[in-house]
Amino acid sequence: MNQHTPTLLYIDDDAALARLVDRGLTRHGYKVIHAASGEEGLERIRRAETDGCIDVVALDQYMPGLDGLETLEQIMAISGAPPVVFVTASQDSSIAVTALKAGAADYLVKDVKGEFIPLLQVAADGALRQAELQKAREQAEAEIHASRDRYAALAAERELLLREVNHRVGNSLQIIASLLHLQASSASQEEVKAALTNAMGRVAAVAQVHRRLYTSQDLKSVVLNQYLDSLLEDLRRSAEGNRMSRLTMKAEPIEIDPDRAVAVGIIVNELVMNAVKYAYPDGAGPIHVELTSQGDDLLLTITDDGVGDKVKADPRSTGMGQRIVAAMATKLDATVERDPAHAGTRVMLRFRRAPAAPGKTNSAAAS
């Protein structure tokens, strides 16, 4: 493979010195093009802009018409301009500073005998290497930006798909809950009606999480107070008569992951429905749900002022609710306790805001 021969554009009104530069740099593998003025040099650079045939420029300071600094300024304004080595016969260091600030890649002092030509070759080599590094850096940055854009697009697509999945799951669960409600309404046996109603509440608790996910901006967490408020509203609407007219809630705005929110919702559904069925045998009464944060822990309490332990166990009870609460408490790595000092029933569920680290669990007990 043939190596690329770099082309140097030498802009200088001194034709004799230009010939010396041509001979000197040609021996070092350069092709040299001469422009006798700043205007001519700019025209050559603009013509070469499309094919990139000029790799580096050596620019003299003193020339008729546009001088070196004026020419340098216009070169820097050209998109994709080649690097420039500024050449002058002046020993004034301020010229070097001005040229470098204007965008020159390097600076050197020339002489009329051409003894500066080896230094020009070194400066041109350095300018080419610097330009290659800059080009590689820009390409790498462009690839990084393109990768970020691709990642952002994939993340947005994934979020849209997850939102759609949650939407469809939520709709499917809502349909199941509606079918259970219809079946419960048409059931003639009270045991069957109660079982179907309980199943409907459990399905609705899970459906509410998916409804929260596809209507929220955040697919990774559920705001518990909003979720529980919607869940309790569903329970109010599904209750027969006016038995849950005094169902109240007080909850802090706490975010947890969707899986844990499902477990919390199912526990609340079971305990509230248990209070509805057994706490007030003679009618409706207050049932209160409260969620508070205590450091890294969350405390969920479901309280009623009903008969508590003073009533005999209902022979129709299967104990399914207690088993479900115990299973969900295990999923949350939570403790479940009853408050013995409360006249009615107060169940306290304590669990950590975030899942426990592997190997660290709490003993969960359902009362």
N, C-alpha and C positions, 0 to 999 in steps of 0.2 A: 504494500500500500504506500503510495506517495505521500510524504508529509506536506502539509499546507505551507506554502511560502508566504510569510506575512508581508503585507504591503504597507509602506510608510509614505505618507504624504508630507513632503517637506515644503513649508510655506515660507518663502524668503525672497526678497527682491534682488539678492546678490546671486547672479547666475553662476559665477565662478565657484562660489562656496557650495552652491547646490550640486555642481558636478563632483566636487570633492566628497560630499556626503553620499552621492550616488555610488561612486567607486568604493568608498569605505564600507558602506553598509551592504552593498551587493556581495562583497567578499564574506560577509557574516550571514548570508542567507536571506537577505531582505530584497524585495522589489521596491524601488524608490520612484515615486511620482513627484514632479516638481510643479509648484504653483508660485507664480511671481508676485502675487498680491493676496491680501486678505479676501478680497471679493472673489478672485479666481479659486482660492482654496475652499471658500464656502460653497461655491457652485459645484466643485468636484465632490465635496462631501454630500451635498444634497442629491447629486446624480447617483452617487454610490449608495444612497440610503436604502434603495430597494434591493440591491444585490449584495451589499455589505462587503464590497471589494477593497475598502480601506480599513486597515486594522488598527493603525496608530498614526498620530499626527505629531510632527515636530514643527513648532510655530515660533517664528522670529518675532522679536518685540518691535523693532523700528522698521516701518515700511511706509511708503507713500499711500495715501488714502486711509483705509482702515489700519490702525496699528495693531500690534499683537494682542493687547488687552481687549480692545473692541472686538477683534475677530474671535478671541476666546469666548467672550460673552455670547456671541451669536452661535458659535459651535455648540456650547452647552445647552442652548435652547432647542437644538435639533434632537428629535426623538431617536434614541439608539446611537448617539454620536460616539465615534471612537475616542479612546483616551488621548490626552494631549500632553506632550512634553514641551514646556515653555523654554525657549532659548533666547538669550540676550547677551549683548556685549557689556552690559552695565554691571558694575560690582555692587550696586545699591541693593541691600538685602530687603528693603521695603518692597521692591518690585517682585521679589520672590514670594513674599508673604501675600501680596495682592493677587498674584497669579494663582497661588495654591488655594486661596480663599474663593477665587472665581471658578475653581473646578479643575485646575491643571493637576495631572497625575504626578508630575515631577517637574524639576526646574534645574537648569544648568547654565553656566556661563560659557559662551563660545569665543573663539579667536579666529582671526582671518586666515590662519595657516591650516586650519582643519585639525588641529591637535585635540579638539574636543570630541571628535567623531567616535573614538572608542567609548567615551563616557555617554555619548548619545545612544550608542548601541546597547549599553547596559541599562540606561534609563528606559529605552524602548522595550527591552525584554521585560523589565520590571512592570512597566505599564500594561503590557499584554497579559502578564500573569495576574496582575491585580484585576484587570477587566474580566479575565476568565473566572477568577474567584467570585467576583461580584455577580457575574451571570449565573454561576452555579448556586450562589446564595439565593438569588432571586427566584431561580427555578425551584429550589428546595422550599422556599417560602410559599411559592405558588402551589406546589404540590401539597404542602401542609394545609393551606387554606382550602384547596379543593377537597382534601380528605375530610376536613372539618365540615365542609358544606355537604359532602356525601353522608357523613355520619349524622349530621343534623336532619337531613332529609329522611334517612332510614329511621332515626328516632321518632320523627314526626309521623312517618308511615306506621311504625310499630304502635305508637300511642293511639293513632286512629283505629288500627285494627283491634287493639285491646278495648278501646271504647265501644267499638261495634260489637265485640264479643260480649262485653258486660251488658250492653243494651239487649242483645238477643237472649242471653241467659236470664236477665231480669224479666224480660217479657215472657219467656217460657215458664219461669217460676210463678209469675203472676197468673198465667193461664192455669197452671196446676192448682194454685191457691183458690182461684175462682171455681174450678171444677170440684174441689173438695168442699167449698162452701155450698155449691148447689147440691152435692150429694148429701151433705149434712142436713140441709134444709128439707130434703125429701125422705130422710131416714125416719123410720117409725120407732125404732128402739133407742132409748136414751143413751145407752152405753155406746152404741154405734155413732150416734150424733155427737157425743162428747169426744170420742176418739177422732172422728173426722175434723171436728173443730180444732182440737189440739194440733193435729197434723197440719191444718191450714195455717195456724199461727206460726208453727216452726218453719214452714216453707216461706211465709211472708217475711219472717225475720231475715232469712238469707236473701230473699229478693230485694229487700230494702238496701242491703249493702251494695248489690250490683247497680241498683238505681242511683245510689249516691256516687258510685264510681263513674258511670257514664254521663252524669250531669255535672261532675266536678272537673276543675282544671287539673287536679292532682289524682293520678291513678294509683299512687303508691300508699295513700293513707285515707282514712275516713275520720271526719270530725264527729266524735262520739255524741256530743250534745245534740247536734242536728239529726244524727241517725236515730238516737233513742227517742227524740221528740216525734219523728215521723213514725217510728215503730209503735209508740204508745197511741198515736192517733189512729193507726190501723186497728189496734186492739180495741179502742173505744168504739170504732165503727162496727167492728165485728161482734161486739158484746150484745147479748140479748137484753131487751128492755133498757133499763137505766142503771144497771148494776155497776157500771164503771164511770158514772158521772163525776166521781170525786177522785179520779186518778190524776195525780200531780207529779211533776218532776222538777228537780233542781240539779243542773249539771254544768260543770265548767267546760269551756271549749278546749277539749283535749283530742289530739290526733293519735291514732294507732293504725297499725297495718290492717288491711281488709280481713285476713284470716282471723285475727284476734277479735276484730269487730263482730264477725259472724258468731264467734263463741259467746261474746258478751250479749249480743242480741238474743240468742237462743236461751241463755240463762235468764235474762230479764223476762222473756216471753213465758218461760216455765213458771217462774216464781210469781209473776203477776197473775197469771191464770190460776195458779194454785190458790192465791189469796182471794181471787174472785169467787172461786168455787167453795172454799171452806172457811174463810175468815168470818164471814157474816151470814150465818144460816138464816137469819130473819129478814135479810134485805141488803141494800148497798151500804158501803162505808168507805172511809178514806184509805187509799193506797198511795204510798209516796215512794218515788224512786229518786235516789240522790247519788251523784257521782262527783267525787272530790279527789284532788291530787294531794299526796303527802310525800313530798320529796320525789324519789324515783318510783314510789308506789302509787297505785290508784285504789280508791276505796269505793265500792259500789254497794249501796244498801237498798233493800226493798222492805218497806215497813207497812204494817197494818195495825189497827187498834181492835182487832177482832178477838175471837175466843181463844186464840193461842193454843196451848196444849191441854186446855180444859175440856176439849171435845174429843169424843171417841173417833178413832180412825174410820173413815168412810169405807165400808166393805166393797164398794165398787172400785176403789183405788187399786191400780196395778203396780204402783211404785215406779212407773216408767219415767215420770217427771224427775224424781230424785236421781235416777240412774243417768238421765240426760244431763242434769246439772253437774253431777260428779264427773261425767266424761268431759264436758266442756271446761270444767275447772281444771282438770288434768291438762287439757290442751293449753290453757292459759298459765299453767304452773301456779295456780291460785290456791288460797286457803278459803274455805267456806265455813262460817260459824254463825250460830244463833246467839242473840243477845239475851241472856237469861234474866236480865233486870227489866226487860220491856214487858208490859202487861199483855200485849198482843203478840205479834210475830215480827221480829226484825232479823233478816238474814244479811250478813256482811260478807262480801266477797272482796278479798284483797289480792292484788296481783301487780306485777311490775309494768311500768309504762312500755318498756321494750322487752322483747323475749330474753330470757335468761341465757347466759353463755352455756355452751355444751358442757354437761357434767355437773351443772349447778341447778338444782331444782328445789322447789318448796314442796312440802307434803300437803296435798290438797285433800280436804275431807268434807263431804257433803253431809249436812244435818238433815 
